[in-house]
Amino acid sequence: MAVSVPGVSPQEMVAIAQETFRRCTSSSSSSSSLPERRGKGVAIFWFRSDLRILDNEALIKAWLSSQALLPVYCVDPRLFTSSTHYFGFPKTGVLRAQFLMESLADLKNNLKSRGLDLLIKQGKPEDILPLLAKAHGAHTVFAQKETCSEELNVERLVAKNLRQVDQPLLKGLSTKPESKTGTKLQLIWGGSLYHIDDIPFDCKCLPDVYTQFRKSVESKSTVRACLKIPTTLGPPPNISDWGTVPEITELGFQKPKACLLSSSHT
């Protein structure tokens, strides 16, 4: 799904998107190609706020660590029914909800073009992910690390419930294949231009003034190159119903009216 841009035709937008994916696709003959995939079993990739497959380190690590990869998005009701801690503002308005659903549709199409699909489940991640891990015998749930308090609390709940998933260890992942273990939650940083491991100071002691921060990272750090993605991210595990992107009316919103600027405002 290409975004409408004034002065650019839909065909041109599609061509731009295709060229971007072509440049970011790993080639076996390229010196920057990905390592060989030698993972075992099933891994789950939990999409959160970062809904992209390009330059997604967590997604690539999930793919490399598995033989089958299950991408999941949880439509968390707390995002649409809760209000902010201060002042009681809605966490999600109708336009944000519409943009999110359009982004999920785009992500689903991008995954399909790479041999996967996006499993869409409505409910809390801490309830859904352990059930999926149990059903598919997933050894690890991969996701991008978040930083805000509510997201961190969800991470703790997910990790706690995954540890209680009782399933046999995969042969080759342990010296005791007869033993049992919970599913791991592996969180990977990916939310900043400069990687958190590459900045020249501890994140707990960031400079108070932006100029000091900028001068330090510009002189002592570099922005990492974009990660290549494989031609195919499949196969997925056996899923009978991948689910569909919900309409915003299903989330409790009314469809927004089209807002057109009159010529008097241009």
C-alpha positions in Angstrom: 0.0 0.0 0.0 1.7 3.2 -1.2 1.0 6.5 0.6 -0.5 9.2 -1.5 1.9 12.1 -2.1 0.9 15.3 -3.9 2.5 15.5 -7.3 3.4 11.8 -7.4 1.2 9.2 -9.1 0.3 5.9 -7.3 2.3 4.0 -10.0 5.4 6.1 -9.2 4.9 5.5 -5.4 4.7 1.7 -6.0 7.9 1.9 -8.2 9.7 3.8 -5.4 8.7 1.3 -2.8 9.8 -1.6 -5.0 13.1 -0.1 -5.7 13.7 0.5 -1.9 13.0 -3.1 -1.2 15.2 -4.2 -4.0 18.2 -2.2 -2.6 17.6 -3.5 0.9 17.4 -7.2 -0.1 20.3 -9.4 0.6 22.1 -11.2 -2.2 24.1 -14.3 -1.7 26.8 -12.9 -3.9 27.0 -9.6 -1.9 29.7 -9.0 0.7 27.0 -7.7 3.0 24.7 -10.7 2.6 23.2 -12.2 5.8 24.6 -15.2 7.7 23.3 -18.6 6.8 20.1 -19.4 8.5 20.8 -22.3 10.9 18.1 -21.8 13.5 15.9 -24.6 14.9 12.2 -24.9 15.6 9.7 -22.0 15.8 10.3 -18.4 16.9 7.6 -15.8 17.3 8.2 -12.2 16.3 6.0 -9.8 18.3 5.4 -6.6 16.3 4.8 -3.6 18.7 5.1 0.0 17.6 7.7 -0.5 14.9 5.7 -2.0 12.0 8.4 -2.4 9.3 10.4 -5.2 7.9 13.2 -3.1 6.4 16.3 -2.6 8.7 14.6 -4.4 11.5 17.4 -6.1 13.6 15.0 -7.9 15.9 13.1 -9.5 12.9 16.3 -10.6 11.3 17.5 -12.2 14.5 14.2 -14.0 14.9 14.5 -15.3 11.4 18.1 -16.5 11.8 17.3 -18.3 15.1 14.4 -20.4 13.7 13.3 -22.8 11.0 9.8 -21.3 11.0 8.9 -17.7 12.0 5.5 -16.6 13.2 4.9 -12.8 13.1 2.2 -11.6 15.5 0.5 -8.3 16.2 -1.8 -8.0 19.3 -4.6 -5.5 19.0 -4.4 -4.5 22.7 -7.7 -3.0 23.9 -5.9 -0.8 26.4 -4.6 1.2 23.5 -8.1 2.2 22.4 -10.2 2.2 25.6 -7.8 3.7 28.2 -6.9 7.3 28.9 -3.7 9.0 29.8 -2.6 9.0 33.5 -2.6 12.8 33.6 -5.6 14.8 32.3 -7.5 11.8 31.1 -6.9 12.2 27.3 -7.8 9.3 25.1 -4.7 7.3 24.3 -5.7 6.8 20.7 -7.9 9.1 18.6 -9.7 8.1 15.4 -7.1 9.4 13.0 -4.3 7.6 14.9 -6.4 4.4 14.9 -7.0 4.6 11.2 -3.3 5.2 10.5 -2.4 2.2 12.7 -4.8 -0.1 10.8 -3.5 1.1 7.4 0.0 0.4 8.7 -0.9 -3.1 9.7 -2.5 -3.7 6.3 0.8 -2.6 4.7 2.9 -4.7 7.0 0.7 -7.8 6.2 1.2 -7.2 2.5 5.0 -6.8 2.9 5.2 -10.0 4.9 3.2 -11.9 2.3 5.6 -10.7 -0.4 8.4 -12.4 1.6 6.7 -15.7 2.2 5.1 -14.9 5.5 1.9 -13.4 6.8 0.9 -11.4 9.9 -1.2 -13.1 12.6 -3.5 -10.6 14.0 -5.0 -11.3 17.4 -7.2 -9.1 19.6 -6.3 -9.1 23.2 -3.5 -8.4 25.6 0.0 -9.6 24.6 0.7 -11.2 28.0 -2.4 -13.4 27.4 -2.0 -14.1 23.7 1.8 -14.7 23.3 2.1 -17.6 25.9 -0.8 -19.4 24.3 0.8 -19.1 20.8 4.2 -20.2 22.2 2.6 -23.3 23.8 0.5 -24.1 20.7 3.5 -23.9 18.3 6.3 -24.9 20.6 8.1 -21.6 20.1 11.5 -21.5 21.9 11.7 -17.6 21.8 9.5 -14.6 21.4 11.5 -11.7 19.8 10.4 -8.1 20.0 11.8 -4.6 19.9 12.7 -3.1 23.3 10.5 -0.2 24.4 11.3 2.5 27.0 8.1 3.9 28.5 6.6 2.7 31.8 3.4 1.1 30.5 5.2 -0.7 27.7 7.9 -1.9 30.1 5.2 -3.3 32.4 3.7 -5.2 29.5 7.2 -6.6 28.8 7.5 -7.8 32.4 4.1 -9.5 32.2 4.8 -11.2 28.9 8.2 -12.5 30.2 6.6 -13.8 33.4 3.9 -15.7 31.6 6.2 -17.0 28.9 8.4 -18.5 31.7 5.4 -20.6 32.7 5.0 -22.2 29.3 5.9 -25.8 29.8 7.2 -27.4 26.7 10.1 -29.8 25.8 13.4 -28.2 24.8 14.4 -28.6 21.2 17.1 -31.1 20.4 20.3 -29.1 19.8 19.3 -26.2 22.0 20.2 -28.0 25.2 22.4 -30.9 26.4 19.3 -32.3 28.2 16.6 -32.6 25.5 14.4 -34.5 27.9 14.1 -31.5 30.2 11.4 -28.8 29.9 11.6 -25.0 29.9 9.6 -21.9 29.4 9.7 -19.7 26.3 12.3 -16.9 26.3 11.5 -13.2 25.6 14.4 -11.6 23.8 14.1 -7.8 23.5 16.4 -6.0 21.0 17.1 -2.3 20.7 16.0 -0.6 17.5 14.4 2.7 18.3 17.0 5.3 17.6 19.2 6.6 14.8 22.4 5.9 16.8 22.3 2.5 18.4 22.2 2.5 22.2 25.5 0.4 22.3 27.3 2.9 20.1 26.9 6.2 21.9 29.9 7.4 23.9 28.2 7.6 27.3 25.8 5.7 29.5 22.1 6.3 28.7 21.5 7.1 32.4 23.9 10.0 32.1 22.9 11.7 28.9 23.9 15.4 28.5 21.3 17.8 29.6 21.9 20.0 26.5 21.3 18.7 23.0 24.4 20.4 21.5 26.6 18.5 23.9 24.9 15.2 22.9 25.2 16.0 19.2 28.8 17.0 19.3 29.7 13.8 21.2 27.9 11.4 18.9 29.0 13.1 15.7 32.7 12.9 16.7 32.7 9.5 18.4 29.8 7.4 16.9 28.6 6.4 13.5 25.1 5.5 12.3 24.9 1.8 11.5 24.3 0.7 7.9 20.8 -0.6 7.1 20.4 -4.3 7.5 19.7 -6.3 4.5 16.7 -8.6 4.5 16.5 -12.0 2.9 14.5 -12.6 -0.3 12.1 -14.8 1.7 11.4 -14.8 5.5 9.4 -18.0 5.3 8.2 -20.6 6.0 5.7 -19.8 8.7 4.3 -22.5 11.0 0.9 -24.0 10.1 -1.7 -21.4 10.7 -5.3 -22.0 9.6 -6.6 -18.4 10.3 -4.2 -15.5 10.1 -6.9 -13.0 11.0 -7.8 -9.7 9.4 -7.0 -6.1 10.1 -10.0 -4.8 12.1 -12.1 -1.9 10.9 -11.8 1.2 13.2 -15.5 0.8 13.9 -14.7 -2.5 15.6 -12.4 -0.6 17.9 -15.1 1.8 19.0 -14.5 4.6 16.6 -16.6 6.2 13.9 -15.1 6.5 10.5 -13.6 10.0 10.1 -15.1 12.4 7.7 -12.9 13.5 4.8 -11.4 16.9 5.5 -10.7 19.0 2.4 -9.1 22.4 2.5 -10.9 24.9 0.5 -9.1 27.1 -1.9 -9.6 30.0 0.4 -7.2 28.4 2.9 -4.4 27.7 0.5 
